[in-house]
Amino acid sequence: MQNGKTSRTDLRLSSRAPVHRMVPTNTYQDDDTASAADLVSFDPMTEFVFSVQDPNAVTRDRIAAAAREIFGTAEGSDFIAKLVEHMLSVAESRAKIVQELIILGGNLQQMVNMAITHHTGKVGDTLTARRKAAQLCFDFFKAVLGITQPSARGYIRCHQRFADDAEAIRIFSYGELNLLAAKDVTDEQIDAIKLKKREAEELKDPSKKMTRDDVERLLRELQLKDEQVEDANRELENIHEILEDHKTQLEVTERESQHLREQLATYERHLAEKESSIANLRTALTERTSGYPAMEQELAAKNKKLEELSQQLVAAQNAPAKVEKVEVPVETLPAGYQTTKQAVMAALEELEEAKSRTQALKDEQVNIEAELRRQQAELIANKAVHTSLEALTAAWEDVSGKMSSFQLAVLASTDPKLYDPALEALAAQLRKYVAEIEAALQR
């Protein structure tokens, strides 16, 4: 920091607190008589040949060149030398003024902090108490020093931002520092403007120097570029998030496709089992119907035998009675049959039993054929479902990939809002399909 005097132009850091005083009203005197007494006769061969050790050599050359260009080359060397010395004093005084304003900001900040500490110690540390103490301090500045609250805040803000930046205090005016001390100005932007300002100061052309308007315009350009970079970064992050979402969706779609393929394999095994069951039914039907001709022959033989026995019975019943004793050897009837009538009844029973077995066999054949037709119809229906599901699975993989590509293309376009109607129509169609699938599941 500066000491009580204003003769030094460099801003040195110190651990002590800022000096509690105001900027002097007159930091330098422009006394032509005193300056003339200190000056010697001007000799261009001696005055403008500086050693490398002189830090003001470039400045003197630039001021002298500007003076000769404006006042004319015919002006005397003494006049040009006076202008050079006075201009150096003005530049030094301006630098001192900026440094003093930075010191003033430090003093004001110290008083504000002291007032806040004192007031919160009395009433408690709250946001309202802090604001009240700061407002009282600003009112104190206004009453005693005539410094308004916006000006005081500007001094404090410049001190907080540039108290440790001696180069910025040297090359920027207070108005430029106040502009650069805003919260939305970054250190990178200040460094870039500082570099441009330093390059402009090194040029010999005074018209190339940067004014406050130039600094403000350059700051706006840098902020606009930073905003564009931030927008591009946010857009890139959004695209990365969208890509991650689509990657997740593709993984989900792949898992769903794998699940569908497993379901198809299950359906194929089920169809194979159905075909095996139908083959077994056909084999059983063949086995059942293979003895059917033999049973028909047996039934015909029993019918014939029944007719013969019925005729014998009728003939025996209708024959006239005559008495004749004839010894005729009669073959003994089989066991359990005493008369021809009993034999006929037995034959009828066997016939009925054969008919029952035949009818049962026919009924079983009808049932087997009905079951065969049912399983064949179910097999055909399952094959149709299997074929449709396999085609849908293959088509869905292609459709999901095209949907992801379409969404990425829309997001990468210059005006994604233009495609909102198409996306809404696609979403409505997908909702229709989802509703139909949910209705099918509820059935």
Long-range contacts (C-beta under 8 A, 24 or more apart in sequence): 1-103, 1-106, 2-99, 2-100, 2-103, 6-96, 6-100, 9-92, 9-95, 9-96, 9-99, 10-166, 11-99, 11-102, 11-166, 11-169, 11-170, 12-166, 13-164, 17-106, 17-110, 18-103, 18-106, 18-107, 18-110, 19-103, 19-107, 20-107, 21-107, 22-104, 22-145, 23-97, 23-100, 23-101, 23-103, 23-104, 24-100, 27-93, 27-96, 27-97, 27-100, 28-89, 28-92, 28-93, 28-96, 30-86, 30-89, 32-82, 35-82, 35-85, 35-86, 36-82, 39-78, 39-81, 39-82, 39-85, 41-78, 42-76, 42-77, 42-78, 42-80, 42-81, 43-77, 44-77, 47-77, 47-81, 56-88, 58-202, 59-88, 59-91, 60-84, 60-88, 61-204, 62-204, 62-206, 63-87, 63-88, 65-204, 66-206, 94-173, 95-169, 95-170, 97-174, 98-169, 98-172, 98-173, 98-174, 98-177, 99-169, 101-155, 101-158, 101-174, 102-155, 102-158, 102-159, 102-162, 102-163, 102-169, 102-177, 103-159, 104-155, 104-159, 105-154, 105-155, 105-156, 105-157, 105-158, 105-159, 105-160, 105-163, 106-159, 106-163, 108-141, 108-147, 108-152, 108-155, 108-156, 108-159, 109-156, 109-159, 109-160, 111-137, 111-140, 111-141, 112-137, 112-138, 112-156, 115-140, 154-178, 154-181, 157-181, 157-182, 167-194, 168-194, 171-197, 171-198, 171-201, 172-197, 172-215, 173-212, 175-212, 176-212, 176-215, 179-212, 179-215, 179-216, 179-219, 180-215, 180-219, 184-223, 185-219, 185-223, 186-226, 189-219, 189-222, 189-223, 189-226, 192-218, 192-222, 193-218, 193-219, 193-222, 238-411, 239-411, 239-412, 242-407, 242-408, 242-411, 243-408, 246-404, 246-407, 246-408, 249-400, 249-404, 250-400, 250-401, 250-404, 253-396, 253-397, 253-400, 257-393, 257-396, 257-397, 260-389, 260-393, 261-393, 263-389, 264-386, 264-389, 264-390, 264-393, 267-382, 267-385, 267-386, 267-389, 268-386, 270-382, 271-379, 271-382, 271-383, 271-386, 274-375, 274-378, 274-379, 274-382, 275-379, 277-375, 278-372, 278-375, 278-376, 278-379, 281-368, 281-371, 281-372, 281-375, 282-372, 284-368, 285-365, 285-368, 285-369, 285-372, 288-361, 288-364, 288-365, 288-368, 289-361, 289-365, 292-358, 292-361, 295-354, 295-357, 295-358, 295-361, 296-358, 298-354, 299-351, 299-354, 299-355, 299-358, 302-347, 302-350, 302-351, 302-354, 303-351, 305-347, 306-344, 306-347, 306-348, 306-351, 309-340, 309-343, 309-344, 309-347, 310-344, 312-340, 313-340, 313-341, 313-344, 316-340
